[in-house]
Structures are given as structure tokens and as C-alpha cells.
Amino acid sequence: MQLSKMNILMLGWELPPHNSGGLGVACYHMSKALAMRGAKIDFVIPYTASHPNIDFMNIHCATPLTPLQRYGLGAYDSSKLLNKSFTKADMNDLKDMRGVQKRYIKFVEYLVGEKCPDVIHAHDWLTIEAGIRAKELTDAPLIVHVHATEFDRSGSDNGNPLVHEIEYQGLMMADRIIAVSNITKGILVQKYGIPAEKIEVVHNAIDVASFDDGYVYDYSTYRYLESLRYAGYTIVTTITRFTIQKGLVNFMRAAAKACSKYDKIVFLLAGDGEQRDELIRLSADLGISDKVFFTGFVRGKQWRDAYSVGDIFVMSSVSEPFGLTALEAAHHDNALIVTRQSGVGEVLNSIFRYDFWDEDRLADQIIGIATSQALNSSLKQNVKNEYCKISWHDVATKFYNIYNSMKQGVVS
Amino acid sequence: MSKRGIVLYLHAHQPYRVRKYSVFDTAINHDYFNERVYETRSNNEMIFKKVADKSYRPMNQVLEKLLERHPEFKVSLSITGTFIDQALSWTPDVIESFKKLINTGRVEIVSETYYHSLAFFYSRSEFERQVEAHKSKIREIFGVETSVFRNTELSYNDSLAKWAEEYGFKGILAEGWDPILEWRSPNYVYRPAGTNNISLLLKNYRLSDDVAFRFSDKGWSQWPLKAESYTDWVNVSLGDKQIVNLFMDYETFGEHQWEDTGIFDFYEDFVSRWLQNEYNTFYTVSEAVDEFQPVGEISMPHTVTWADSERDLTAWLGNSMQQEALKYVYELEEDIMRSDDPELISDWRKLQISDHFYYMCTKWFNDGDVHAYFSAYDSPYDAFLYYMNALRDLRWRLYHKHLTEN
């Protein structure tokens, strides 16, 4: 079947501008790339909002929640889920994650009754159950796209058992699985016992064009940091959710070690999350609170400018399936330091790598870049040539091949 | 023979709270203390006006009435410089009513730091400048001199007493804390260890806190407290000793204990009852020092305060955030003073107000709920971030001033 004749049911949890992280960004770009090739996409989200910049697909709002109410539920954390079994969940209780998911499934049931999709493409555990239900009803092939597993989110083997169960079920029921990196594929094989042949790795890309929207860096957004920069300081940035998955405690300790050897560095931590207070306290415990800047959650101009003010971007994740922010940082002229546990490292060469626990090594790398103009500029320049080659267009081609490789339900 | 006396001392203070001052304000906006949203706990004007309505105006009326009615009634007040400045901006009538009280000659002003700061523990030079600034402010506004000293949060140790003696004070106030007093009673005048010419007045914390903390506590076995029983307790405690020192926040009346608890009527009633006995009276702090000879020497090598169940400074410098913030603010002293820029110096001093560090306190549990009540922020961590951003901005201004001048 031609991609241009395909009806794709995309089951997602967020889209820009109402996203709280990379999942929404990735969903947006892959849908757009597929739509450019002629695919007709029905994209389901669990809240009601207008998306004036999205005209290439049909967006279906499954509940009357506002995007803000949905943030309250947490887009990523399963910690708010607790132990409620599904049968007990009330689909009229939209303050409860399970209630929202149940409502979401009801909505998908209605949608597939109206129009039968050729392919069902479900993103992460939040929508997996809806994907399984849609497959039951339509017999269309189900693709489970894994952006992150419960092992990543919890930063350990002790995630929420209910979420593990949902993920396992989805992986078993899926006709094909897409993992965003080899790291994620490895987790699916090792922790869930899924046969490697069932899993296809498709790395995320970056849409460089979307950044060319007339953006000009505003030096006054982080004026104090700019004044430090002028005085010879190097700005080390990270933009992330402050959760255990992101390895920020190790990052902070490495920052203190770096400061003890070299004075002219400061750290910008943009974002928010449950570890925020702990990190603020830790910076004071380590005696570097004066060198650490917390912005809170940033979006729009403050978000773009946070990348631009930085010289070095660190991705310190304990377990990061992909890590789009590293590519965004590279685009805004940062040298990258990325943990070996981050998938984005698989598509880049001109970066520093370290194991998330290796604080000495991270400190060493930070000082190395901060004290060598040559190293700094060659890392920045060379990484640019690398991420430019990864496009969403190529991602769409890979999806197309995967959709077509499935016998069941697809007639060519 | 001396009359049996109560020394009533009330402490009036309002800080300049730092507004929700983010990294995006740093090096751009320099108005750290000017929260734009009115109805929020970090808006200084809103808080001051609210407390003026609830406490300063009604309590000053009560004090005025008591002074008119009872020639024996006396009271001592400490009023911080930051209180006076804010009152002058927003409620000048409150200053006028204080003037009225002081003009009776039976209301004494106690000396302290202008900025309600912990400067004594970080910089002796800055500390003395703030004491001097407070003295001149009191002279300027109320036309009186001060002769008895109290340090921020009643923090006290032997070296403070020595300093106060050398500085020329004849009395100093401290907490009458059991582990220090051991078998001794707080109801006498004492001499600080290692001094010759200064007297120490110790707060009777049980009787003070019955009013300041427990008065409206319905879980307290003595609730509701009547003036009659309280007068009895004071009588029993005093016995044939010298004085009972009742030290508390001014805001006890109307703000910590709201009007509907009956606190104002209780106090009027108590004063009248106490003075029904012709052998009873009230003393101001300096009168108490003049009237009674010290009965013995008291030593407090470690700092004691009137705060929390530990009676120490841990609510201000117990955690690393507080220690860092204090370190950074006092590190600036030399550069700030050299700048000779009144605005920089004033903002720097406002950043020394001890309340900033109190808001960063993370001792939850028993003491924590008191802290949360008095905090202007969502959490100690927010307090710390806003403070650090303001401090960095101050540093930025200082740096740019040097750049443009050189």
C-alpha cells in the first residue's frame, strides 16, 4: 500500500505547545513527516486544546480536560498512578490518571467504529491499552512505539508494577515494536524478554527548519549569566525534568568537583520536577549554590535562550531512551557531554561520553572544554555536521517500510 | 523598699521581604523588595497595612488607655529601623501613635540593630554601624536616647555582653533558659560574666509564652486563660523576688493572637488586677536596672536566643542554604562600603535582615509549623532561590558601578 493511501491512527499523550517534554515534540515531527508523504493521520490526545499550527492531520480530543489539568496528572510519571486496578477506575473521574486513560480508551473505541485505520501507532504505556483495544476491534496491525520504559522513568528496576505490566502486555500484543535507540531495544530484550527481531530501532531526528523561525538570541534574557560570560566564565547548561531518571544528583556533585579545580564555570539548570528542592539543598551542601542557577520550567523564548546562553550542554541521564534536547543544544552552539546511558549518543560522534555515575570524568570533561578554546569550538562545529544528517523525512521512510512489512490487515 | 515589678517589653519588627525575584530579573530589575502583586505574602506594603490594622493600631490604643488610667503602668519597646521606614511609607499614623506613647515619659525604647540582622556574628564593624544607625533613627523620630540593648531574636552570649558594656549600655536582655539558669530564677537582675557595669534581664519564658504562644491554644489545659488566674501565676512566680520579665513580640497582640481570642481585653484586665495591689508596679528596662542590684553572675558562652525549642540560632543558620547565603552577603561588606553608594548600601543591609534566613529554615515538625506560618514563600527552597538571585544582582550592580567609574 502506498503511504499516501494509508490511514494511520496515532495514539499520543501530548503535542506542542501543550507538551511537557520531548514525547510531544517527537510525535509532532514524525506525524508531520508522514503527512508530507500523503498519509492521513488521526491523532488522539487526552485533553482539549486548539493547535493552530497543526493542519496536516486530524487531532481528536478524548477528554474535556485542559492541558493544564493534564499536566497536573503528570505526562510521564507513573508515580501518580498508585495501585488502582483498571476495573475500579472511574472514567468520569478525570482527576485520576486511570480514569483519564479509561475515558481515552472509550473515545478510541468510538473513533475506530467511525473509521477503520490501516495501522495503529501507539506511543508509550499511557496509550498502550487503547492501542490493544483498537486492534481487538479492527484487526488492524498495532505498532507500539517505545520512547521510554518504566525502567527509564524510575531510574531503577523498581518501577510501578502496574506500569510494567501494561508495557509488557503491549509489547506482547504489538505486531511490531519501534524503539528510539539501541539502548531501549536492549532494555526491551533483556528486561521484558521480547525477541530482538520484533523490534526496530528508529532514532528520533531534529527538524532544523523548525528552529529557523526568525529566532534571534536575546542577550538580556539571562543578562547576569551573559555578564559572567563576558568576564570569562563558561556556562554549563542542562534543560530537563528534575527526576531521578535524569541523574542530576551525580551531575551536581560533578559540578562541585569541577568548581574545586577551576573557578570560572557556572551551571544553569532549566526545568522543574520532584527533585528540585533536593537539588537546591544539595548545591548549598556542596558549597556551590552561588554557581548554580535554577530557572524553573521554561518555554518559548526563555527556553530557546537557555540553550543559546550555554557553552556546554550536559545530558546526565541514568537512562535516556533518546534525548532530543542534546540535538537541540547542539543546534544552539553547545559542546555536548552525554552519558553512555543516553540513546542520542548512538547517532553522534563529536561529543564527550561518560557513565552517569562517573562524576570525576564529567568534571574533567567540563574543565577540559572550559579551558580549551580549540576543543570547545571543534566540538561545537563538528557535532553540527552530524545532527544535520538525521532528518524526520528518513524516519518517515523507515515507518513506511515497517507499516508495509506487516502482513496482517494491510493490503498492498 | 522596692515595689514588686513587672518588666513588660514588646518587640515590633517588620522585614523587607524579597519578592519572587527570578534569574530573569537578575541584572535587569533591581527592585528586590517591591512585589508587584499586592495580594501576596511577599508584598511588604500589604502585610504591613494588614498587621497595622490587626495589631499596631488597636494595641497602641490599649497601651494609651492603660497609660492614662494607671500612672504606674510602664512598657519598653524595641522598634526596628525597617519597621519605622515601612510605617513612615505606608501608615504614618502608626508612628504618630508611638510618639504619643513615648511622650508620656513612661515608655522606653530599647536599642538594637537597625536591620534586625545577625551582623554581630558575622561582622563587628557592620554590627556597630547598624546599632548606631538605629540609635540616630530613634533620636530623630522619637527624640529619646536608648540605654539598654537587645540583639536580634534576643540572641545573646558573654562576648555580646562585654561589647554592650564597653559600648556604654547599662542593661541587656536575654532568654531565661533553664539549662543556663539551673537552680536560679529568671526573676532577678544578674550580672553578665566578665563585666562590671552592666545588668542582665532574663525573660521569664513560661509566663511570657503563656500569653505569646498558648493564649488561644484550645488544646492547652489552661485554656481559656483568664486575667485572674494569670495574675495569680505572676504573683506566685514573683514571690519575694525582684521582677518578672515578660518579653514578647508586639504582634502577639492582634496578629499572633487575634482580637477575637480576647487578647486585648485580657491584657487590660491583667494590668488593672496587677496594680490593685499597692505593692505592685511596672518598671521599664532601665528602671529595673537602676532599681535592683545584680544578685549573681550568669555566663552564657554559647549563643542563646528566644526562638524554637532549642533556643539557639539553628532556625537562621542551621542548614547549608542559610550558611551559604549568610556567607555571600557578608563577603560583600568591603566592596559595598567602599562604593559609598547609599542605594547599594541600603539594599545590602536589607538583605541582612534575619527574616530572609528564617524563611530558608527546613526544621519542620514542631517548630516548622511556626516557620511556615511566618513565611512569605511556598517553601524554604523558593526563599533561597529568590534571595540568591537578588544577591547576585547586587553584586552585578556593584561590579558595573566600578566599571563605569574606572
Interface residues (C-beta under 8 A of the other chain):
Chain A: S220 T221 Y222 R223 Y224 L225 E226 S227 R276 D277 I280 R281 A284 D285 G287 S289 D290 F293 F294 T295 G296 Q302
Chain B: S22 V23 F24 T26 A27 I28 N319 S320 M321 Q323 E324 A325 Y328 T362 S379 Y381 F384 L385 M388 R392 D393 W396 Y399
